Amino acid sequence: MATSCADAPAPAPACAGQLAKSKEQLDLASAYVSDAQYNRNVFFDTSPRAIRLYLLYNRRLPRALLYVFILLHLGLAICEEPAVWPLPPWATMLAELLCLHVFALRLLHYAKVIPPDKFWKDPKNICIIGVLALTLTDMIIYGALRAADVDSPRWSRVLRPLLLVNVTEGRQLRRAFRSIRNALPQIFSVFLLFIFSILLFSLMALKLFGKRGLKTADGAPYFSNYGDAVFDLYVLVTTANSPDVMMPAYNADSAFVIFFIVYILVNTYVFMSVFLAVVFNNYKKYLKEEVRQMVRAKRRKMARAFAVLREAGEDGEPRVGHDVWKRLVRLVQPDIGEARSELLWSVSDHARRGSVGPAAFAQLCDLLNIPVIALKSRPHPLGRLCPAFYGSTASRLLRRLVRHRAFALAYDVIIAINAVFIGLDEDDPEVAKSEWAFLALYVLEILLKLYVIEPRSFFSRHSFWNWFDAVIVAFALVATVVNAALESSGAYTSRQILDIVLILRVLRLVRVVDSVQRFRAIVNTLIRIGPAVLTFAQLILVVYYVFAVVGMELFKGQVRFFSDPDAPGRADCGNALLRGGAFARLQYCKNNFNDVLSSFVLLLELTVVNQWHVLSGGFAAVTHKSARIYFVLFHVTVVIVIINIFVAFVLEAFFLEYSLDKSDLHTELERRIEELRLGVAQEAAEDQPGDGEEEEDAKPQLLFKIASKSKPAAAVVMLFPFGRRVSCQGTGRWTLCCSACSRWTRSIGETAPATMKTWSSLTATGTFPTRPLTRLKTAFAINLDFC
């Protein structure tokens, strides 16, 4: 094994160069590596002062504070007129002024770390400056008009989401907007043809039905003017008014149904499918280009980091030594453990030369993104407190039964029976008694698992289903006891406790997902794409916020909800223009734009599209028919464009997750594991949970788990038995045993090159995104005993 420079008896020239690396050089290299790790493409100044400011700029605390103030800035709409919880205008304006100061300071900080020419050429910075200036101007105008008792809208509120989009940390959100921008030209062509089709069919409907004297169910004229015909047929594309819009013509003559069948086939099924196809095709096209750009930027950053740290090796080739590499990793990821650091080094330096070349060094940013879990195997506390009892034959038999697959199957059956009882009437005394029995069985299950599995292993942060079971059962037990106590004392006046109990009973059924392999595979795939889904959640938030602010300015106070059933205006939602209409008759009064939360709920209902023509018709009735334009624009923006892009993303993500199992990376790694005879079936690993229990002759083990997503046997567990226990120097929390280090490093060195070579080839061709290997999702779990 190569000797570390720090341990060398005399500083060789290469070691002297490594130890002489200055703090400024390491800071610069760590900035490059961190940018490559998180796909930041920032052209920062390389002076020592700028580097220190840039490293401070990227720390978690400043970024977290920035998002806190962004949320505060957006959340001011809750307290501004029209408000959910009204505050004086001066209070909200002071809070907004504080937010503007934070955004300005953050922007000033960013200006100090990049060259001035780069700063002023960046549209993001210009946009932020413009939003800050316009908001400040609006605040001055609004304050002056309020002082003069003149009402004025806060028009700058619609600009607030632009700060969320254009901050440096909003890279993923900007990519989502770029996806929309890139897809718009193709969508626009199809949209024009789609609108032409609607206009053509509307003209035919006007000629067919306009002069026949037909009436709708509400008594209104049927297709009496061209504008109403266009709107009604556009709504029919969304199926929201089907079959209502067809029934007057169908009742008059059955042959008229042919017109609506042809219309629905052409516009609902053909054009809507073409929209999705166009969006999906453009999404894939520009996704590949984005990935290529990301890979090129990552390579440039890593090449620059290597150029800063490189030293001439023994063969004259530029290399980076072990000590410099470790110092760099500590700077990039300060919380990294010694075990993980050594693991990453052994993968990079598979030839065990004590230094790495440019190709191996370039893999560091990807290696740092691989989640590595360090686990310590611990004996069960009952084995220490009462070893005779815990090690008895009866105790061993009980533990073997709990670990057996039949135990899990038995509780699956109990869950199924419990589902039947949950569907029965909870007021039945026999059903109520059965719930106590089921609750007792669930508590017994958790206690038995804790008897077998070491408690800290059972409640580790990676044991999601253990936490889920324990929390649900604990809350259900407490809520059921409280509910029973209140009922028996006669002080029960509210259904809230009972509602909680009923919800917790239903949630207990969710755990059946973990028992079915196919369900678990789907859920794991959803979890893997979850972070990217959050990007689209931000996108929806931005669009909703803009439309909500505009809607509040246009329609606030036009529709009111009265909680008192005897209130005089309850029948017509406080507006006589709605009297007798479908909006008031269906009791849609609470669907209004009287505050931002109600606006968001209404926009969600419009996204679902069911009855959206009734909602838009209500607001058109109290204002003007042109108000329909607002609702049509929202439908086109959200339902046709954004939802189709989201569907395209989900399709591509699922295709990628399932096709990745057949990639060269997976095949090569599986082949190498089989050659080394280190593979263990995943079912065995799952049936034998990491319980920390040790038999008398058990030896400490180093365990690697490579996650997989297809057939259960594809996931692999590699067990490396230690040769013997020896004393080791070092007092670190995760200390590797000396007898295991050499074999561990040698084994990783044998399997890693093919893996990293295949991964490099995939990223070079731009097959899928690299950050943070979310498409690969390879996890190493290190199971170590203290020496």
SULJOWO-V699279 format. One record per pair of residues at least 12 apart in sequence whose C-alpha atoms are under 10 Angstrom apart, sorted by the first residue. I is the first residue (numbers start at 1). GAP is how many residues later the second one is. Records with the same first field share a line. If there is no record, write none. Layout:
I = GAP ; GAP
//
This chain:
1 = 350 ; 351 ; 352 ; 353 ; 741 ; 744 ; 745
2 = 320 ; 349 ; 350 ; 351 ; 352 ; 353
3 = 319 ; 349 ; 350 ; 351
4 = 317 ; 318 ; 319 ; 350 ; 351
5 = 12 ; 13 ; 14 ; 316 ; 317 ; 318 ; 319 ; 349
6 = 12 ; 13 ; 316 ; 317
13 = 298 ; 299 ; 300 ; 301
14 = 297 ; 298 ; 299 ; 300 ; 305 ; 306 ; 307
15 = 296 ; 298 ; 306 ; 307 ; 308 ; 309
16 = 295
17 = 292 ; 293 ; 294 ; 295 ; 303 ; 304 ; 307
18 = 291 ; 292 ; 293 ; 302 ; 303 ; 304 ; 305 ; 306 ; 307
19 = 302 ; 304 ; 305
20 = 304
21 = 287 ; 288 ; 289 ; 290 ; 303
22 = 287
23 = 25 ; 304
24 = 22 ; 23 ; 24 ; 25 ; 27 ; 28 ; 284
25 = 21 ; 23 ; 26 ; 280 ; 283 ; 284 ; 303
26 = 279 ; 282 ; 283 ; 298 ; 299 ; 301 ; 302 ; 303 ; 305 ; 306
27 = 19 ; 21 ; 24 ; 25 ; 27 ; 28 ; 278 ; 301 ; 304 ; 305
28 = 17 ; 18 ; 19 ; 20 ; 22 ; 23 ; 24 ; 26 ; 27 ; 276 ; 277 ; 280 ; 281 ; 300
29 = 22 ; 272 ; 273 ; 274 ; 275 ; 276 ; 277 ; 278 ; 279 ; 280 ; 299 ; 302 ; 303
30 = 21 ; 25 ; 272 ; 275 ; 297 ; 298 ; 299 ; 300 ; 301 ; 302 ; 303
31 = 13 ; 15 ; 20 ; 21 ; 23 ; 24 ; 27 ; 270 ; 271 ; 274 ; 297 ; 300 ; 301
32 = 12 ; 266 ; 268 ; 269 ; 270 ; 271 ; 272 ; 273 ; 274 ; 276 ; 300 ; 333
33 = 265 ; 266 ; 268 ; 269 ; 270 ; 271 ; 272 ; 273 ; 295 ; 296 ; 298 ; 299 ; 328 ; 329 ; 331 ; 332 ; 333 ; 335
34 = 21 ; 24 ; 264 ; 267 ; 268 ; 271 ; 295 ; 297 ; 298 ; 299 ; 331 ; 334
35 = 23 ; 262 ; 263 ; 266 ; 267 ; 297 ; 330
36 = 258 ; 259 ; 260 ; 261 ; 262 ; 263 ; 264 ; 265 ; 266 ; 269 ; 326 ; 328 ; 329 ; 330 ; 735
37 = 261 ; 264 ; 265 ; 295 ; 326 ; 327 ; 328 ; 329 ; 330 ; 331 ; 332 ; 733 ; 734 ; 735
38 = 260 ; 327 ; 328 ; 331 ; 732 ; 733 ; 734
39 = 132 ; 255 ; 256 ; 258 ; 259 ; 262 ; 326 ; 731 ; 732 ; 733
40 = 128 ; 129 ; 131 ; 254 ; 257 ; 258 ; 261
41 = 127 ; 130 ; 252 ; 253 ; 256 ; 257 ; 259 ; 260
42 = 12 ; 71 ; 72 ; 76 ; 126 ; 255 ; 259
43 = 70 ; 71 ; 72 ; 75 ; 76 ; 258
44 = 66 ; 67 ; 68 ; 69 ; 70 ; 71 ; 74 ; 75
45 = 67 ; 68 ; 69 ; 70 ; 71 ; 73
46 = 67 ; 68 ; 69
47 = 66
49 = 63 ; 64
50 = 59 ; 60 ; 61 ; 62 ; 63 ; 64 ; 65
51 = 61 ; 62 ; 63
52 = 61
53 = 56 ; 57 ; 59 ; 60
54 = 55 ; 56 ; 58 ; 59 ; 60
55 = 58 ; 276 ; 277
56 = 53
57 = 49 ; 52 ; 53 ; 56
58 = 52 ; 110 ; 111
62 = 44
63 = 43 ; 105 ; 106
65 = 37
66 = 33 ; 36 ; 37 ; 40 ; 98 ; 101 ; 103
67 = 97 ; 100 ; 102
68 = 31
69 = 26 ; 27 ; 29 ; 30 ; 31 ; 33 ; 34
70 = 29 ; 30 ; 32 ; 33 ; 90 ; 91 ; 93 ; 94 ; 97
71 = 28 ; 90 ; 93
72 = 23 ; 24 ; 27
73 = 19 ; 22 ; 23 ; 24 ; 25 ; 26 ; 27 ; 84 ; 87 ; 88 ; 90 ; 91
74 = 22 ; 83 ; 84 ; 85 ; 86 ; 87 ; 89 ; 90 ; 468 ; 471
75 = 521
76 = 15 ; 16 ; 17 ; 19 ; 20 ; 81 ; 520
77 = 15 ; 80 ; 468 ; 471 ; 472 ; 518 ; 519 ; 520
78 = 14 ; 517 ; 518 ; 519
79 = 12 ; 13 ; 516 ; 517
80 = 12 ; 13 ; 74 ; 515 ; 516
81 = 72 ; 73 ; 471 ; 472 ; 475 ; 513 ; 514 ; 515
82 = 467 ; 470 ; 471 ; 474 ; 475 ; 511 ; 512 ; 513 ; 514
83 = 511 ; 512 ; 513 ; 514
84 = 510 ; 511 ; 512 ; 513 ; 514
85 = 510
89 = 53 ; 54 ; 57
90 = 53
93 = 43 ; 46 ; 47 ; 49 ; 50
94 = 45
96 = 39 ; 40 ; 43
97 = 35 ; 38 ; 39 ; 42
99 = 33
100 = 31 ; 32 ; 33 ; 35 ; 36
101 = 31
103 = 25 ; 26 ; 29 ; 60 ; 64
104 = 24 ; 25 ; 28
106 = 61 ; 62
107 = 12 ; 18 ; 21 ; 22 ; 60 ; 61
110 = 15 ; 58
111 = 14
123 = 43
124 = 38 ; 39 ; 41 ; 42 ; 43 ; 44 ; 50
125 = 38 ; 41 ; 42 ; 43
126 = 40
127 = 35 ; 36 ; 38 ; 39 ; 40
128 = 31 ; 32 ; 34 ; 35 ; 36 ; 37 ; 38 ; 39
129 = 34
130 = 29
131 = 25 ; 26 ; 28 ; 29 ; 30 ; 31 ; 32
132 = 24 ; 27 ; 28 ; 31
134 = 21 ; 22 ; 25
135 = 19 ; 20 ; 21 ; 22 ; 23 ; 24 ; 25
136 = 20
137 = 19
138 = 14 ; 15 ; 16 ; 17 ; 18 ; 19
139 = 15 ; 16 ; 17
141 = 13
142 = 12 ; 13
153 = 400
154 = 395 ; 399
155 = 394 ; 395 ; 398
156 = 393
157 = 388 ; 389 ; 392 ; 393
158 = 384 ; 385 ; 387 ; 388 ; 389 ; 390 ; 391 ; 392
159 = 383 ; 386 ; 387 ; 390
160 = 382 ; 385 ; 386
161 = 377 ; 378 ; 380 ; 381 ; 382 ; 383 ; 384 ; 385
162 = 380 ; 384
164 = 374 ; 375 ; 378
165 = 12 ; 373 ; 374 ; 377
170 = 365 ; 368
171 = 364
172 = 360 ; 362 ; 363 ; 364 ; 366 ; 367
173 = 359 ; 361 ; 362 ; 363 ; 364 ; 365 ; 366 ; 369
174 = 361 ; 365
175 = 112 ; 115 ; 360
176 = 107 ; 356 ; 359 ; 360 ; 362 ; 363 ; 466 ; 469 ; 470 ; 473
177 = 359 ; 362 ; 465
178 = 105 ; 108 ; 112
179 = 100 ; 103 ; 104 ; 105 ; 106 ; 107 ; 108 ; 111 ; 463 ; 466
180 = 99 ; 102 ; 103 ; 457 ; 461 ; 462 ; 464 ; 465
182 = 97 ; 100 ; 101 ; 103 ; 104
183 = 95 ; 96 ; 97 ; 98 ; 99 ; 100 ; 102 ; 103 ; 458 ; 462
184 = 94 ; 95 ; 98 ; 457
185 = 97
186 = 89 ; 92 ; 93 ; 95 ; 96
187 = 87 ; 88 ; 89 ; 90 ; 91 ; 92 ; 95 ; 453 ; 454
188 = 87
190 = 81 ; 82 ; 84 ; 85 ; 88
191 = 80 ; 81 ; 83 ; 84 ; 445 ; 449
193 = 78
194 = 40 ; 72 ; 73 ; 74 ; 76 ; 77 ; 78 ; 80 ; 81
195 = 35 ; 39 ; 72
197 = 66 ; 69 ; 70 ; 74
198 = 31 ; 32 ; 33 ; 34 ; 35 ; 36 ; 39 ; 65 ; 68 ; 69
199 = 27 ; 28 ; 30 ; 31 ; 32 ; 34 ; 35
200 = 30
201 = 28 ; 29 ; 32 ; 58 ; 59 ; 61 ; 62 ; 66
202 = 21 ; 23 ; 24 ; 25 ; 26 ; 27 ; 28 ; 29 ; 30 ; 31 ; 32 ; 61
203 = 20 ; 22 ; 23 ; 24 ; 26 ; 27
204 = 22 ; 25 ; 55
205 = 17 ; 18 ; 19 ; 20 ; 21 ; 24 ; 25 ; 28 ; 44 ; 51 ; 54 ; 55
206 = 16 ; 17 ; 18 ; 19 ; 20 ; 21 ; 22 ; 23 ; 24
207 = 16 ; 17 ; 18 ; 19
208 = 15 ; 41 ; 48 ; 51
209 = 12 ; 13 ; 14 ; 15 ; 39 ; 40 ; 43 ; 47
210 = 12 ; 13 ; 14 ; 15 ; 16 ; 19
211 = 12 ; 13
212 = 12 ; 37 ; 40
214 = 34 ; 35 ; 37 ; 38
215 = 32 ; 33 ; 34
216 = 28 ; 29 ; 30 ; 31 ; 32 ; 33
217 = 27 ; 28 ; 30 ; 31
218 = 362 ; 363 ; 364
222 = 23 ; 26 ; 27
223 = 22 ; 26
227 = 398
228 = 397
231 = 382 ; 397 ; 398 ; 401
232 = 13 ; 381
233 = 12 ; 13 ; 27 ; 30 ; 31 ; 34
234 = 33 ; 34 ; 379 ; 398
235 = 374 ; 375 ; 376 ; 377 ; 378 ; 397
236 = 24 ; 27 ; 28 ; 31 ; 32 ; 377
237 = 26 ; 27 ; 28 ; 29 ; 30 ; 31 ; 32 ; 34 ; 35
238 = 26 ; 29 ; 30 ; 34 ; 370 ; 371 ; 372 ; 373 ; 374 ; 375 ; 397 ; 401
239 = 25 ; 29 ; 370 ; 371 ; 372
240 = 368 ; 369 ; 370 ; 371 ; 372 ; 373 ; 374
241 = 368 ; 369 ; 370 ; 371 ; 372 ; 373
242 = 18 ; 369
243 = 17
245 = 15
246 = 13 ; 14 ; 15
272 = 368 ; 372
273 = 371
275 = 365 ; 366 ; 369 ; 370
276 = 364 ; 365 ; 367 ; 368 ; 369 ; 371 ; 372
277 = 367 ; 371
278 = 366 ; 367 ; 370
279 = 361 ; 362 ; 363 ; 365 ; 366 ; 367 ; 368 ; 369 ; 370
280 = 364 ; 365 ; 366 ; 367 ; 368 ; 369 ; 371 ; 372
281 = 367
282 = 363 ; 366
283 = 362 ; 363 ; 365 ; 366 ; 369
284 = 364 ; 365 ; 368
287 = 362 ; 479 ; 480 ; 481 ; 482
288 = 477 ; 478 ; 479 ; 480 ; 481
289 = 477
290 = 476 ; 478 ; 479
291 = 472 ; 473 ; 474 ; 475 ; 476 ; 477 ; 478 ; 479 ; 480
292 = 471 ; 472 ; 473 ; 474 ; 475 ; 476 ; 477
293 = 473
294 = 469 ; 472 ; 475 ; 476 ; 477
295 = 468 ; 469 ; 470 ; 471 ; 473 ; 474 ; 475 ; 476
296 = 467 ; 468 ; 470
298 = 64 ; 67 ; 68 ; 472 ; 473
299 = 60 ; 63 ; 64 ; 66 ; 465
300 = 62
301 = 61 ; 64
302 = 56 ; 57 ; 59 ; 60 ; 61 ; 62 ; 63
303 = 55 ; 56 ; 58 ; 59
305 = 23 ; 53 ; 56 ; 57
306 = 12 ; 13 ; 14 ; 50 ; 51 ; 52 ; 53 ; 55 ; 56
307 = 12 ; 13 ; 51
308 = 12
309 = 12 ; 15 ; 16 ; 19
310 = 14 ; 46 ; 47 ; 48
311 = 44 ; 46
313 = 42 ; 43 ; 44
317 = 40 ; 41
318 = 37 ; 38 ; 39 ; 40
319 = 35 ; 36 ; 37 ; 38 ; 39 ; 40 ; 41 ; 42
320 = 34 ; 35 ; 36 ; 37 ; 38 ; 40 ; 41
321 = 28 ; 32 ; 33 ; 34 ; 35 ; 36
322 = 20 ; 23 ; 27 ; 31 ; 32 ; 33 ; 34
323 = 31 ; 32
324 = 31
325 = 16 ; 20 ; 30 ; 31 ; 36 ; 39
326 = 12 ; 15 ; 16 ; 18 ; 19
329 = 12 ; 15 ; 16 ; 35 ; 36 ; 39
332 = 33 ; 36
333 = 35
336 = 32 ; 36
337 = 35 ; 37 ; 395 ; 396 ; 397 ; 398
338 = 394 ; 395 ; 396 ; 397 ; 398
339 = 33 ; 34 ; 35 ; 393 ; 394 ; 395 ; 396 ; 397 ; 443 ; 445
340 = 28 ; 31 ; 32 ; 33 ; 34 ; 394 ; 440 ; 441 ; 442
341 = 27 ; 31
342 = 394 ; 399 ; 403
343 = 24 ; 29 ; 398 ; 401 ; 402 ; 405 ; 406 ; 437 ; 439
344 = 19 ; 20 ; 23 ; 24 ; 26 ; 28 ; 401 ; 404
345 = 15 ; 16 ; 19 ; 22 ; 400 ; 404
346 = 398 ; 399 ; 400 ; 401 ; 402 ; 403 ; 404 ; 406
347 = 13 ; 16 ; 17 ; 20 ; 398 ; 399 ; 400 ; 401 ; 402 ; 403 ; 404 ; 405 ; 406 ; 408 ; 409
348 = 12 ; 13 ; 14 ; 15 ; 16 ; 19 ; 400 ; 401 ; 404 ; 405 ; 408
349 = 12 ; 396 ; 400 ; 403 ; 404
350 = 395 ; 396 ; 397 ; 398 ; 399 ; 400 ; 401 ; 402 ; 403
351 = 395 ; 398 ; 399 ; 402
352 = 393 ; 394 ; 397
359 = 398 ; 401
360 = 393 ; 396 ; 397
362 = 398
363 = 393 ; 394 ; 396 ; 397
365 = 405 ; 406 ; 407
366 = 390 ; 393 ; 394 ; 404 ; 405 ; 406 ; 407
367 = 389 ; 405 ; 406
368 = 404 ; 405
369 = 401 ; 402 ; 403 ; 404 ; 405 ; 408 ; 409
370 = 401 ; 402 ; 403 ; 404 ; 406 ; 407 ; 408 ; 409 ; 410
371 = 401 ; 402 ; 403 ; 406 ; 407 ; 408 ; 409 ; 410
372 = 332 ; 333 ; 406 ; 407 ; 408 ; 409 ; 410
373 = 89 ; 331 ; 332 ; 406 ; 407 ; 408 ; 409 ; 410
374 = 328 ; 329 ; 360 ; 406 ; 407 ; 408 ; 409 ; 410
375 = 82 ; 85 ; 315 ; 317 ; 327 ; 328 ; 359 ; 406 ; 407 ; 408 ; 409 ; 410
376 = 80 ; 81 ; 314 ; 316 ; 324 ; 325 ; 326 ; 357 ; 358 ; 406 ; 407 ; 408 ; 409 ; 410
377 = 77 ; 80 ; 313 ; 314 ; 315 ; 316 ; 317 ; 323 ; 324 ; 325 ; 405 ; 406 ; 407 ; 408 ; 409
378 = 75 ; 76 ; 77 ; 78 ; 79 ; 312 ; 313 ; 314 ; 315 ; 316 ; 405 ; 406 ; 407 ; 408
379 = 74 ; 75 ; 312 ; 313 ; 314 ; 315 ; 316
380 = 70 ; 71 ; 72 ; 73 ; 74 ; 75 ; 76 ; 77 ; 311 ; 312 ; 313 ; 314
381 = 70 ; 72 ; 73 ; 74 ; 311 ; 312
382 = 69 ; 70 ; 72
383 = 71 ; 310 ; 311
390 = 61 ; 62
391 = 304 ; 305
395 = 56 ; 57
396 = 56
398 = 50 ; 53 ; 54
399 = 49 ; 50 ; 52 ; 53 ; 54 ; 294
400 = 52 ; 288
401 = 51
402 = 43 ; 46 ; 47 ; 49 ; 50 ; 51 ; 285
403 = 45 ; 46 ; 49 ; 50 ; 283 ; 284 ; 285 ; 286 ; 288
404 = 283 ; 284
405 = 278 ; 279 ; 281 ; 282 ; 283
407 = 38
408 = 37 ; 107 ; 279
409 = 106
411 = 30 ; 31 ; 34 ; 101 ; 104
412 = 97 ; 99 ; 100 ; 103 ; 104
413 = 99
414 = 24 ; 27 ; 28
415 = 23 ; 27 ; 93 ; 94 ; 95 ; 96 ; 97
416 = 93 ; 96
417 = 21
418 = 16 ; 17 ; 19 ; 20 ; 21 ; 87 ; 88 ; 90 ; 91
419 = 86 ; 87 ; 89 ; 90
421 = 13 ; 14 ; 17
422 = 12 ; 13 ; 80 ; 83 ; 84 ; 87
423 = 83
426 = 72 ; 76
435 = 45 ; 70
436 = 41 ; 44 ; 45
438 = 67
439 = 34 ; 35 ; 37 ; 38 ; 41 ; 66 ; 69
440 = 33 ; 37
442 = 27 ; 28 ; 30 ; 31 ; 32 ; 35 ; 66
443 = 26 ; 27 ; 30 ; 31 ; 34
445 = 24 ; 25
446 = 12 ; 20 ; 23 ; 24 ; 27
447 = 23
449 = 17 ; 242
450 = 241
451 = 240
452 = 237 ; 239 ; 240 ; 241
453 = 236 ; 237 ; 238 ; 239 ; 240
454 = 236 ; 237 ; 238 ; 239
455 = 236 ; 237
456 = 235 ; 236
457 = 232 ; 233 ; 234 ; 235
458 = 231 ; 232 ; 233 ; 234
465 = 45 ; 46 ; 48 ; 49
466 = 45
468 = 39 ; 40 ; 42 ; 43
469 = 38 ; 39 ; 41 ; 42
471 = 33
472 = 31 ; 32 ; 33 ; 35 ; 36
473 = 31 ; 32 ; 34 ; 35
474 = 30
475 = 25 ; 26 ; 29
476 = 24 ; 25 ; 26 ; 27 ; 28 ; 29 ; 31 ; 32
477 = 24 ; 27
478 = 23
479 = 18 ; 19 ; 20 ; 21 ; 22 ; 23 ; 25
480 = 17 ; 18 ; 20 ; 21 ; 22 ; 24 ; 25
481 = 20
482 = 15 ; 16 ; 19
483 = 12 ; 13 ; 14 ; 15 ; 16 ; 17 ; 18
484 = 13 ; 14
517 = 194 ; 195
518 = 192 ; 193 ; 194
520 = 189
521 = 187 ; 188 ; 189 ; 190 ; 191
522 = 132 ; 187
524 = 185
525 = 128 ; 129 ; 132 ; 133 ; 184 ; 250
526 = 124 ; 127 ; 128 ; 131
528 = 125 ; 126 ; 129 ; 246 ; 247 ; 248 ; 249
529 = 120 ; 121 ; 124 ; 125 ; 128 ; 245 ; 246
531 = 243
532 = 117 ; 118 ; 121 ; 242
533 = 113 ; 116 ; 117
536 = 106 ; 107 ; 109 ; 110 ; 113
537 = 109
539 = 99 ; 103
540 = 98 ; 102 ; 103
541 = 59
543 = 60 ; 91 ; 94 ; 95 ; 99
544 = 52 ; 55 ; 56 ; 57 ; 59 ; 60 ; 90 ; 94
545 = 51 ; 54 ; 55 ; 58
547 = 52 ; 53 ; 56 ; 83 ; 84 ; 86 ; 87
548 = 45 ; 46 ; 47 ; 48 ; 49 ; 50 ; 51 ; 52 ; 53 ; 54 ; 55
549 = 44 ; 46 ; 47 ; 50 ; 51
550 = 43 ; 49 ; 80
551 = 41 ; 42 ; 43 ; 44 ; 45 ; 48 ; 52 ; 76 ; 79 ; 80
552 = 40 ; 41 ; 42 ; 43 ; 44 ; 46 ; 47
553 = 40 ; 41
554 = 39 ; 65 ; 69 ; 73 ; 76
555 = 37 ; 38 ; 39 ; 64 ; 65 ; 67 ; 68 ; 72
556 = 36 ; 37 ; 38 ; 39 ; 43
557 = 17 ; 18 ; 35 ; 36 ; 37 ; 38
558 = 15 ; 16 ; 17 ; 19 ; 34 ; 35 ; 36 ; 60 ; 61 ; 63 ; 64 ; 65
559 = 13 ; 14 ; 15 ; 16 ; 19 ; 25 ; 29 ; 30 ; 31 ; 32 ; 33 ; 34 ; 35 ; 59 ; 60 ; 63
560 = 12 ; 13 ; 14 ; 15 ; 28 ; 29 ; 30 ; 31 ; 32 ; 33 ; 34
561 = 12 ; 13 ; 26 ; 27 ; 28 ; 29 ; 30 ; 31 ; 33
562 = 12 ; 27 ; 28
563 = 27
570 = 14 ; 17 ; 19
571 = 13 ; 14 ; 16 ; 18
572 = 12 ; 13 ; 15 ; 16 ; 17
573 = 12 ; 14 ; 15 ; 16 ; 17 ; 19
574 = 15
575 = 14 ; 46 ; 47
576 = 46
577 = 41 ; 42 ; 44 ; 45 ; 46
578 = 39 ; 40 ; 41 ; 43 ; 44
581 = 33 ; 36 ; 37 ; 40
582 = 32 ; 33 ; 35 ; 36
583 = 28 ; 30 ; 31 ; 32 ; 33 ; 34 ; 35 ; 36 ; 38
584 = 30 ; 31 ; 34
586 = 28
588 = 14 ; 26 ; 27 ; 30
589 = 26 ; 29
590 = 12
591 = 12 ; 14 ; 24 ; 27
592 = 23 ; 26 ; 27
593 = 26
602 = 13
603 = 28 ; 31 ; 32 ; 35
606 = 25 ; 26 ; 28 ; 29 ; 32 ; 33
607 = 27 ; 28 ; 31 ; 32 ; 33 ; 36
608 = 27 ; 31
609 = 26 ; 30
612 = 19 ; 20 ; 23
613 = 15 ; 18 ; 19
615 = 13 ; 16
616 = 12 ; 13 ; 14 ; 15 ; 16
617 = 14
619 = 12
653 = 115 ; 122
656 = 111 ; 112 ; 119 ; 120
657 = 51 ; 52 ; 53 ; 117 ; 118 ; 119 ; 120
658 = 50 ; 51 ; 52 ; 117
659 = 50 ; 51
660 = 48 ; 49 ; 50 ; 108 ; 115 ; 116
661 = 47 ; 48 ; 49 ; 50 ; 53 ; 115
662 = 48
663 = 95 ; 96 ; 99
664 = 90 ; 91 ; 94 ; 95 ; 97 ; 98
665 = 89 ; 90 ; 91 ; 92 ; 93 ; 94 ; 95 ; 96 ; 97 ; 111
666 = 40 ; 42 ; 48 ; 49 ; 89 ; 92 ; 93 ; 110
667 = 47 ; 88
668 = 83 ; 86 ; 87 ; 90
669 = 37 ; 47 ; 82 ; 83 ; 84 ; 85 ; 86 ; 87 ; 89
670 = 36 ; 44 ; 45 ; 46 ; 81 ; 85
671 = 80
672 = 78 ; 79 ; 80 ; 82 ; 83
673 = 43 ; 44 ; 45 ; 77 ; 78
674 = 42
675 = 76
676 = 42 ; 71 ; 74 ; 75
677 = 41 ; 42
678 = 26 ; 38 ; 39 ; 40 ; 41 ; 42
679 = 26 ; 34 ; 35 ; 36 ; 37 ; 38 ; 39 ; 40
680 = 25 ; 33 ; 34 ; 35 ; 36 ; 37 ; 38 ; 39
681 = 31 ; 32 ; 33 ; 34 ; 35 ; 36 ; 37
682 = 23 ; 24 ; 25 ; 26 ; 29 ; 30 ; 31 ; 32 ; 33 ; 34 ; 35
683 = 29 ; 30 ; 32 ; 33
684 = 29 ; 33
685 = 20 ; 30 ; 31 ; 32
690 = 93
692 = 91
698 = 23
699 = 22 ; 23 ; 24 ; 25 ; 26 ; 86
700 = 20 ; 21 ; 22 ; 23 ; 24 ; 25 ; 37 ; 40 ; 83 ; 84 ; 85 ; 86 ; 87
701 = 17 ; 18 ; 19 ; 20 ; 21 ; 22 ; 39 ; 81 ; 82 ; 83 ; 84
702 = 16 ; 17 ; 18 ; 19 ; 20 ; 34 ; 38 ; 42 ; 79 ; 80 ; 81 ; 82 ; 83
703 = 14 ; 15 ; 16 ; 17 ; 18 ; 77 ; 78 ; 79 ; 80 ; 81
704 = 12 ; 13 ; 14 ; 15 ; 16 ; 75 ; 76 ; 77 ; 78 ; 79
705 = 12 ; 13 ; 14 ; 73 ; 74 ; 75 ; 76 ; 77
706 = 12 ; 71 ; 72 ; 73 ; 74 ; 75
707 = 69 ; 70 ; 71 ; 72 ; 73
708 = 68 ; 69 ; 70 ; 71
709 = 67 ; 68
717 = 63 ; 64
718 = 62 ; 63
719 = 64
720 = 20 ; 23 ; 24 ; 27 ; 63
721 = 19 ; 22 ; 23
722 = 15 ; 16 ; 17 ; 18 ; 19 ; 21 ; 22 ; 62
723 = 16 ; 17 ; 20
724 = 13 ; 14 ; 15 ; 16
725 = 12 ; 13 ; 14 ; 15 ; 60 ; 61 ; 62
726 = 12 ; 13 ; 14 ; 61
727 = 12 ; 59 ; 60
728 = 58 ; 59
729 = 58
732 = 54
733 = 53
734 = 48 ; 50 ; 51 ; 52 ; 53
735 = 49 ; 50 ; 51 ; 52
736 = 48 ; 49 ; 50 ; 51
737 = 47 ; 48 ; 49 ; 50
738 = 49
739 = 48
759 = 14 ; 17
//
